[in-house]
Amino acid sequence: MDWTEIKIKVPVTDTEEAEAIANMVVPYGIYVEDYSNLEQDALDIAHIDMIDEELLQKDRTVSIIHIYISDEENPFEAVAYLKERYAAVGINCEIDTDSISEAEWADNWKKFFKVTEIGERLVIRPSWEEYDNKDGRVVLSIDPGAAFGTGTHATTRMCLGLLERFVYPDCTLLDIGSGSGILSIAGVLLGVKHADGVDIDPVAVKVADENAAMNGIEDKVSYIKGDLCDKISSRYDVVCANIVADVIISLLSNVDNFMKEDSVFICSGIIDVRENDVKAAFERFGYKIIDEETMENWRAFAVKKI
């Protein structure tokens, strides 16, 4: 399969809004080049203060957003949509496209996927990176391949942070829209007895199985190809969904059918302009917010049935 890489150059001050719009086009295969805080990011994330001269020469005034769309999904239509949306909100942009093979797509973004420490206990380690675990964190090794979920995107990081707080030893977990399997695998590494993940994409199911095996927990997770909860019949202590606002609102009408009496539903992938819509749905379907996360222009919530 061939893919089109769409590169969107925007002023660095517009990065968050431009990224949110790009996510409306495709919710996977996205990374952002932003060198505006290069020195501080190097200290905070990589714990280094020596930076390659080539990086130091990067333009600090712009960001480049990279997204990948298969030829089957009409990349030209996506470009037209992006130009229209950016013009509507007043973001100046330059958009370029490159056609790449699936192998090139799978490798091209790896240089931007680095070790990421999340919350108090977790660290996400790309399978090809080394990590000196001097703080004794729970290490999740992952190779997302063509599936969404590296732990670097704000929506995933917030969901992982909430999972860290709400999973407990011997509980059960359902991951709706499991992608690379990162949430369900993290849950098991944090103490979950068994996790089930469901994704409509067979490639994601295959990748998630491989990532579970990489972390030595393949006997504690199961991945199913299905549309949301249509293949699910059990009830769980914790249910999570890192998707988009409209799907979360739809799930709220029946997700309690898969939750135990005191279960927690963790949902992320909610852009700030849809926050009130989701909160209204919580109220309409009888859920109360017990915890929440805010990162960039994204929101995540942990809720319980009233």
Secondary structure by P-SEA (a helix, b strand, c coil): cbbbbbbbbccccaaaaaaaaaaaacccccccccccaaaaaaaacccccccccccccccccbbbbbbbbcccccaaaaaaaaaaaaaaacccbbbbbbbbcaaaaaccccccccccccccbbbbbccccccccccccbbbbbbccccccccccaaaaaaaaaaaacccccbbbbbcccccaaaaaaaaaacccbbbbbbccaaaaaaaaaaaaaacccccbbbbbccccccccccccbbbbcccaaaaaaaccccccccccbbbbbbccccccaaaaaaaaaaaaccccccccccccccccccccc
